[in-house]
Amino acid sequence: MFHQRDIIRRRIEEVRYFRNRVSHNESTWRLSDVGEKEDIISLLTTRLDKMMELLFWISPKFQRYVKDIGIEARIRQVLHITELERYMHIYENIEISDIDALLVLTKRVNETNIRSHFNVSGENGILMPHNTHLIQ
């Protein structure tokens, strides 16, 4: 009996700690020693699995509800290497030395539909895709 309580208590503490990091806008992949993007996805997927298991322990009906309305499915969509690269790319800062480098960056931004931060002689800027009507 006490062993089961201890397992549940530890799982709740793991989820609480993770929730606090997320709510403070900390990068979730920096919470562990992972180096490769695939390892980040694996780590976050394991955390989601543990949260869904805890939810089942607490209320199987509520866990079913979370699955039925698509919350779990949407999180799993986001836990994909493409989404991670898209998010991480936002923080990449490209040094621009000449107009050709800016043209190359502009082409890449429009092809990938991802904004890019850049620096020209100490001045920072953000280059937005021009091929969509959606705000990024």
Backbone as a chain_set.jsonl record, in Angstrom:
{"seq": "MFHQRDIIRRRIEEVRYFRNRVSHNESTWRLSDVGEKEDIISLLTTRLDKMMELLFWISPKFQRYVKDIGIEARIRQVLHITELERYMHIYENIEISDIDALLVLTKRVNETNIRSHFNVSGENGILMPHNTHLIQ", "coords": {"N": [[0.825, -1.19, 0.0], [1.855, 1.314, 0.894], [3.983, 1.481, -0.835], [2.752, 1.792, -3.348], [1.521, 4.297, -2.978], [3.81, 5.844, -2.724], [4.926, 5.638, -5.268], [2.941, 6.927, -6.789], [3.008, 9.449, -5.579], [5.62, 10.281, -6.253], [5.368, 10.383, -9.043], [3.453, 12.408, -9.336], [4.933, 14.52, -8.325], [6.976, 14.682, -10.275], [5.462, 15.494, -12.512], [4.435, 17.921, -11.553], [6.812, 19.4, -11.221], [7.688, 19.523, -13.907], [5.502, 20.882, -15.071], [5.761, 23.343, -13.739], [8.209, 24.271, -14.811], [7.482, 24.541, -17.502], [5.435, 26.446, -17.271], [6.914, 28.626, -16.536], [8.073, 29.319, -18.827], [10.398, 27.978, -19.596], [12.698, 26.252, -21.648], [11.732, 23.087, -22.482], [13.355, 21.008, -23.299], [15.735, 21.522, -22.139], [15.73, 20.592, -19.618], [16.892, 18.239, -19.064], [19.83, 16.227, -19.625], [20.255, 16.138, -22.714], [21.311, 15.7, -26.039], [20.834, 15.314, -28.773], [18.298, 16.036, -31.204], [16.401, 14.051, -31.66], [16.545, 12.68, -29.271], [15.464, 14.564, -27.569], [12.792, 14.66, -28.437], [12.084, 12.026, -27.809], [12.421, 12.058, -25.005], [10.457, 13.983, -24.243], [8.168, 12.716, -25.194], [8.118, 10.443, -23.584], [7.663, 11.701, -21.138], [5.086, 12.714, -21.596], [3.714, 10.285, -21.874], [3.976, 9.298, -19.255], [2.508, 11.257, -17.885], [-0.04, 10.832, -18.943], [-0.476, 8.268, -17.995], [-0.505, 8.74, -15.21], [-2.758, 10.359, -15.101], [-4.661, 8.463, -15.778], [-4.459, 6.797, -13.534], [-5.515, 8.485, -11.609], [-8.038, 9.271, -12.627], [-9.664, 7.369, -14.724], [-11.794, 7.962, -16.452], [-11.501, 10.704, -16.959], [-9.026, 10.696, -18.213], [-9.709, 9.326, -20.537], [-11.442, 11.216, -21.62], [-9.631, 13.336, -22.153], [-8.191, 12.126, -24.176], [-10.263, 11.661, -26.04], [-11.158, 14.245, -26.809], [-8.99, 15.179, -28.134], [-6.689, 16.341, -27.037], [-4.377, 14.945, -26.202], [-3.605, 13.863, -28.684], [-3.006, 16.192, -30.15], [-0.821, 17.193, -28.719], [0.974, 15.129, -29.209], [1.304, 15.492, -31.945], [2.754, 17.85, -31.971], [5.048, 16.975, -30.77], [7.206, 16.304, -32.583], [9.939, 15.984, -34.823], [10.068, 17.903, -36.877], [8.442, 19.994, -35.927], [9.877, 20.676, -33.633], [12.303, 21.571, -34.744], [11.3, 23.739, -36.157], [10.44, 25.391, -34.061], [12.853, 25.773, -32.624], [14.351, 27.056, -34.534], [13.494, 29.643, -34.523], [15.069, 30.977, -32.738], [17.543, 31.061, -33.838], [20.206, 33.034, -34.845], [21.257, 34.746, -37.542], [24.221, 35.836, -39.007], [24.647, 38.481, -41.142], [26.562, 39.422, -43.807], [26.681, 40.581, -46.29], [24.721, 41.715, -49.149], [24.107, 39.503, -50.715], [24.095, 37.383, -48.894], [21.868, 38.117, -47.404], [19.865, 37.847, -49.337], [19.965, 35.083, -49.787], [19.141, 34.194, -47.27], [16.563, 35.321, -47.228], [15.317, 33.848, -49.266], [15.436, 31.28, -48.145], [13.829, 31.648, -45.856], [11.325, 32.161, -47.022], [10.914, 29.742, -48.418], [10.85, 27.816, -46.387], [8.929, 28.799, -44.752], [9.373, 29.942, -42.267], [10.178, 32.244, -39.789], [13.151, 34.262, -39.327], [15.822, 35.315, -37.302], [18.192, 37.916, -37.63], [21.427, 39.537, -37.966], [22.959, 42.533, -38.749], [25.822, 44.2, -38.917], [25.763, 44.64, -36.108], [23.139, 45.424, -35.725], [20.011, 44.15, -35.005], [17.478, 42.113, -36.549], [14.323, 40.818, -37.783], [13.293, 38.494, -40.095], [10.485, 37.879, -41.927], [8.38, 35.355, -43.416], [7.097, 35.842, -46.701], [5.216, 34.572, -48.132], [2.744, 33.804, -47.263], [-0.521, 34.415, -45.932], [-1.03, 34.103, -43.36], [-0.349, 34.984, -40.006], [2.679, 34.417, -38.423]], "CA": [[0.0, 0.0, 0.0], [2.709, 2.493, 0.967], [4.799, 1.497, -2.05], [1.925, 2.377, -4.407], [1.402, 5.727, -2.688], [5.097, 6.473, -3.001], [5.042, 5.709, -6.733], [2.018, 7.975, -7.233], [3.529, 10.723, -5.08], [6.783, 10.648, -7.077], [4.892, 10.743, -10.378], [2.826, 13.721, -9.203], [6.026, 15.483, -8.152], [7.606, 14.843, -11.592], [4.562, 16.284, -13.355], [4.395, 19.274, -10.981], [8.08, 20.048, -11.56], [7.653, 19.771, -15.342], [4.509, 21.941, -15.279], [6.342, 24.61, -13.288], [9.202, 24.698, -15.785], [6.763, 24.985, -18.698], [4.707, 27.678, -16.964], [7.894, 29.711, -16.448], [8.586, 29.467, -20.189], [11.721, 27.388, -19.765], [12.744, 25.252, -22.713], [11.546, 21.777, -21.855], [14.454, 20.091, -23.618], [16.903, 21.861, -21.332], [15.526, 20.074, -18.27], [17.671, 17.01, -18.945], [21.041, 16.223, -20.436], [20.04, 15.522, -24.02], [22.083, 16.415, -27.036], [20.266, 15.162, -30.11], [16.888, 16.399, -31.307], [15.605, 12.831, -31.52], [16.502, 12.387, -27.835], [14.528, 15.527, -26.981], [11.45, 14.168, -28.758], [11.886, 10.812, -27.017], [12.256, 12.47, -23.613], [9.162, 14.633, -24.065], [7.13, 11.695, -25.407], [8.087, 9.649, -22.352], [6.994, 12.518, -20.11], [3.656, 12.713, -21.907], [3.201, 8.949, -21.527], [3.878, 9.226, -17.793], [1.4, 12.115, -17.465], [-1.291, 10.156, -19.302], [-0.628, 7.153, -17.057], [-0.923, 9.329, -13.941], [-4.145, 10.775, -15.277], [-5.459, 7.224, -15.707], [-4.493, 6.356, -12.133], [-6.384, 9.385, -10.85], [-9.403, 9.216, -13.163], [-9.7, 6.778, -16.068], [-12.787, 8.661, -17.276], [-10.936, 11.973, -17.409], [-7.978, 10.381, -19.182], [-10.425, 9.001, -21.774], [-11.926, 12.5, -22.12], [-8.47, 14.03, -22.707], [-7.899, 11.471, -25.456], [-11.391, 11.817, -26.963], [-11.269, 15.601, -27.371], [-7.83, 15.414, -28.978], [-5.573, 17.035, -26.392], [-3.186, 14.094, -26.293], [-3.211, 13.76, -30.091], [-2.382, 17.452, -30.566], [0.508, 17.251, -28.108], [1.83, 14.184, -29.941], [1.642, 16.12, -33.231], [3.788, 18.844, -31.713], [6.262, 16.239, -30.408], [7.745, 15.794, -33.83], [11.208, 16.635, -35.114], [9.821, 19.079, -37.699], [7.943, 21.057, -35.051], [10.985, 21.097, -32.774], [13.212, 22.372, -35.558], [10.6, 24.994, -36.448], [10.488, 26.214, -32.865], [14.235, 26.117, -32.29], [14.859, 27.951, -35.57], [13.115, 31.012, -34.172], [16.131, 31.583, -31.945], [18.795, 31.092, -34.591], [20.544, 34.397, -35.252], [22.133, 34.639, -38.698], [25.062, 37.003, -39.286], [24.562, 38.885, -42.554], [27.748, 40.221, -44.122], [26.481, 41.319, -47.546], [23.375, 41.605, -49.709], [23.896, 38.128, -51.19], [23.72, 36.577, -47.73], [20.492, 38.487, -47.077], [19.013, 37.238, -50.36], [19.924, 33.645, -49.494], [18.292, 34.041, -46.085], [15.189, 35.622, -47.633], [14.825, 32.69, -50.023], [15.238, 30.179, -47.199], [12.679, 31.985, -45.011], [10.11, 31.971, -47.816], [10.751, 28.327, -48.754], [10.537, 27.024, -45.19], [7.826, 29.471, -44.064], [9.795, 30.122, -40.881], [10.875, 33.521, -39.6], [14.547, 34.116, -38.954], [16.478, 36.486, -36.707], [19.481, 38.157, -38.271], [22.224, 40.634, -37.444], [23.774, 43.245, -39.749], [26.677, 45.209, -38.27], [25.309, 44.909, -34.746], [21.707, 45.729, -35.703], [19.209, 42.925, -35.093], [16.229, 42.178, -37.297], [13.575, 39.572, -37.968], [12.822, 38.343, -41.462], [9.252, 37.091, -41.92], [8.012, 34.824, -44.735], [6.167, 36.693, -47.447], [4.446, 33.702, -49.004], [1.528, 33.365, -46.596], [-1.338, 35.467, -45.339], [-1.139, 33.801, -41.933], [0.674, 35.55, -39.143], [3.453, 33.347, -37.789]], "C": [[0.873, 1.26, 0.0], [3.573, 2.62, -0.282], [4.027, 2.141, -3.2], [1.764, 3.887, -4.205], [2.688, 6.468, -3.039], [5.305, 6.639, -4.511], [4.164, 6.84, -7.264], [2.534, 9.345, -6.811], [4.712, 11.196, -5.923], [6.352, 11.089, -8.476], [4.241, 12.131, -10.359], [3.906, 14.797, -9.078], [6.748, 15.729, -9.482], [6.764, 15.744, -12.49], [4.506, 17.728, -12.86], [5.662, 20.046, -11.355], [8.093, 20.436, -13.051], [6.677, 20.914, -15.663], [5.069, 23.301, -14.872], [7.376, 25.14, -14.276], [8.512, 25.242, -17.041], [6.068, 26.314, -18.432], [5.64, 28.873, -16.795], [8.628, 29.906, -17.764], [10.024, 28.985, -20.345], [11.656, 26.348, -20.878], [12.721, 23.871, -22.105], [12.682, 20.816, -22.162], [15.708, 20.411, -22.833], [16.788, 21.333, -19.912], [16.296, 18.781, -18.029], [18.906, 17.132, -19.822], [20.787, 15.442, -21.719], [20.772, 16.362, -25.049], [21.461, 16.403, -28.415], [18.777, 15.492, -30.097], [15.979, 15.183, -31.134], [15.48, 12.437, -30.047], [15.538, 13.324, -27.112], [13.101, 15.051, -27.202], [11.133, 12.935, -27.919], [11.634, 11.144, -25.555], [10.873, 13.067, -23.371], [8.002, 13.658, -24.279], [6.996, 10.808, -24.176], [7.395, 10.416, -21.239], [5.493, 12.565, -20.347], [3.03, 11.368, -21.543], [3.011, 8.812, -20.02], [2.723, 10.082, -17.269], [0.053, 11.454, -17.772], [-1.547, 8.963, -18.38], [-1.094, 7.663, -15.689], [-2.382, 9.766, -14.01], [-5.085, 9.568, -15.201], [-5.566, 6.735, -14.267], [-5.487, 7.185, -11.329], [-7.835, 9.264, -11.312], [-9.378, 8.651, -14.579], [-10.694, 7.486, -16.999], [-12.22, 9.979, -17.809], [-9.813, 11.739, -18.413], [-8.611, 10.062, -20.539], [-10.934, 10.286, -22.435], [-10.79, 13.279, -22.792], [-8.096, 13.435, -24.059], [-8.997, 11.767, -26.474], [-11.478, 13.207, -27.574], [-10.006, 16.034, -28.108], [-6.656, 16.13, -28.335], [-4.29, 16.213, -26.525], [-2.685, 14.021, -27.74], [-2.514, 15.03, -30.568], [-0.978, 17.585, -29.977], [1.457, 16.319, -28.847], [2.196, 14.721, -31.326], [2.786, 17.102, -33.056], [5.111, 18.163, -31.36], [6.814, 15.524, -31.637], [8.987, 16.61, -34.169], [11.023, 17.906, -35.944], [9.351, 20.252, -36.855], [9.051, 21.584, -34.142], [11.96, 21.979, -33.542], [12.587, 23.726, -35.892], [10.681, 25.931, -35.247], [11.91, 26.686, -32.56], [14.817, 27.112, -33.297], [14.557, 29.411, -35.254], [14.277, 31.717, -33.477], [17.486, 31.576, -32.642], [19.038, 32.521, -35.071], [21.605, 34.321, -36.344], [22.907, 35.95, -38.875], [25.01, 37.277, -40.788], [25.728, 39.823, -42.851], [27.587, 41.035, -45.401], [25.074, 41.054, -48.072], [23.083, 40.195, -50.21], [23.471, 37.206, -50.037], [22.276, 36.871, -47.309], [19.515, 37.879, -48.077], [18.876, 35.73, -50.138], [19.01, 33.383, -48.3], [16.826, 34.297, -46.425], [14.572, 34.441, -48.375], [14.528, 31.525, -49.077], [14.009, 30.415, -46.326], [11.379, 31.742, -45.77], [9.861, 30.509, -48.167], [10.321, 27.485, -47.558], [9.364, 27.577, -44.413], [8.118, 29.654, -42.576], [10.547, 31.452, -40.778], [12.302, 33.277, -39.115], [15.057, 35.432, -38.362], [17.818, 36.661, -37.411], [20.139, 39.386, -37.666], [23.051, 41.207, -38.586], [24.525, 44.342, -39.011], [26.163, 45.62, -36.895], [23.842, 45.267, -34.615], [20.922, 44.435, -35.919], [17.933, 43.164, -35.88], [15.573, 40.82, -37.364], [13.043, 39.575, -39.393], [11.628, 37.397, -41.439], [8.983, 36.545, -43.318], [6.989, 35.74, -45.415], [5.269, 35.868, -48.339], [3.162, 33.186, -48.349], [0.778, 34.565, -46.045], [-1.493, 35.258, -43.846], [-0.034, 34.473, -41.162], [1.362, 34.401, -38.437], [3.418, 33.476, -36.298]], "O": [[0.653, 2.167, -0.802], [3.861, 3.727, -0.736], [4.585, 2.947, -3.946], [1.861, 4.659, -5.159], [2.657, 7.574, -3.578], [5.805, 7.668, -4.965], [4.606, 7.624, -8.104], [2.501, 10.293, -7.595], [4.8, 12.375, -6.268], [6.898, 12.043, -9.03], [4.458, 12.932, -11.268], [3.787, 15.869, -9.672], [7.097, 16.869, -9.786], [7.286, 16.644, -13.147], [4.527, 18.658, -13.666], [5.591, 21.207, -11.757], [8.469, 21.555, -13.399], [7.003, 21.809, -16.443], [4.876, 24.293, -15.574], [7.41, 26.34, -14.546], [8.91, 26.277, -17.576], [6.106, 27.212, -19.272], [5.199, 30.017, -16.9], [9.665, 30.567, -17.821], [10.78, 29.534, -21.146], [10.654, 25.647, -21.02], [13.589, 23.521, -21.305], [12.95, 19.906, -21.379], [16.661, 19.632, -22.861], [17.658, 21.598, -19.083], [16.341, 18.286, -16.903], [19.007, 18.032, -20.656], [21.064, 14.245, -21.801], [20.841, 17.586, -24.936], [21.555, 17.388, -29.148], [18.086, 15.258, -29.106], [14.911, 15.281, -30.529], [14.445, 11.925, -29.621], [14.874, 12.923, -26.156], [12.294, 15.037, -26.273], [10.033, 12.815, -27.38], [10.736, 10.577, -24.933], [10.195, 12.703, -22.41], [6.971, 13.766, -23.616], [5.886, 10.462, -23.774], [6.621, 9.838, -20.476], [4.711, 12.467, -19.401], [1.941, 11.32, -20.97], [2.004, 8.272, -19.563], [2.036, 9.69, -16.326], [-0.874, 11.509, -16.964], [-2.691, 8.68, -18.026], [-1.985, 7.071, -15.081], [-3.144, 9.557, -13.066], [-6.171, 9.652, -14.628], [-6.635, 6.309, -13.829], [-6.208, 6.662, -10.479], [-8.749, 9.166, -10.493], [-9.102, 9.38, -15.532], [-10.452, 7.591, -18.202], [-12.434, 10.328, -18.97], [-9.666, 12.505, -19.365], [-8.099, 10.485, -21.575], [-10.868, 10.431, -23.656], [-10.972, 13.822, -23.882], [-7.726, 14.162, -24.981], [-8.711, 12.084, -27.628], [-11.837, 13.341, -28.744], [-9.955, 17.139, -28.649], [-5.708, 16.492, -29.032], [-3.247, 16.736, -26.916], [-1.482, 14.106, -27.989], [-1.535, 14.955, -31.31], [-0.056, 18.036, -30.656], [2.612, 16.671, -29.087], [3.282, 14.435, -31.829], [3.683, 17.177, -33.895], [6.179, 18.715, -31.622], [6.87, 14.296, -31.695], [9.069, 17.792, -33.836], [11.743, 18.883, -35.741], [9.809, 21.379, -37.045], [9.153, 22.788, -33.908], [12.392, 23.018, -33.041], [13.279, 24.743, -35.906], [10.959, 27.121, -35.398], [12.134, 27.862, -32.272], [15.678, 27.919, -32.947], [15.289, 30.307, -35.676], [14.441, 32.929, -33.619], [18.473, 32.044, -32.076], [18.143, 33.141, -35.647], [22.726, 33.879, -36.093], [22.32, 37.032, -38.89], [25.3, 36.396, -41.599], [25.866, 40.878, -42.232], [28.26, 42.049, -45.588], [24.33, 40.258, -47.499], [21.943, 39.736, -50.14], [22.593, 36.359, -50.199], [21.55, 35.963, -46.903], [18.434, 37.438, -47.686], [17.788, 35.174, -50.288], [18.2, 32.456, -48.324], [15.945, 33.572, -45.963], [13.42, 34.084, -48.126], [13.495, 30.867, -49.196], [13.234, 29.491, -46.081], [10.435, 31.177, -45.218], [8.709, 30.078, -48.211], [9.525, 26.557, -47.697], [8.847, 26.915, -43.512], [7.226, 29.536, -41.737], [11.437, 31.741, -41.579], [12.615, 32.221, -38.564], [14.755, 36.514, -38.865], [18.492, 35.686, -37.746], [19.507, 40.167, -36.956], [23.746, 40.482, -39.297], [23.921, 45.303, -38.536], [26.134, 46.805, -36.561], [23.343, 45.402, -33.498], [21.144, 43.718, -36.894], [17.379, 44.264, -35.882], [16.184, 39.801, -37.044], [12.42, 40.54, -39.835], [11.738, 36.257, -40.99], [9.317, 37.196, -44.308], [6.13, 36.33, -44.759], [4.617, 36.418, -49.227], [2.561, 32.229, -48.838], [1.37, 35.598, -45.733], [-2.019, 36.12, -43.142], [1.106, 34.524, -41.624], [0.7, 33.508, -37.909], [4.015, 32.662, -35.593]]}, "num_chains": 1, "name": "protein.A"}
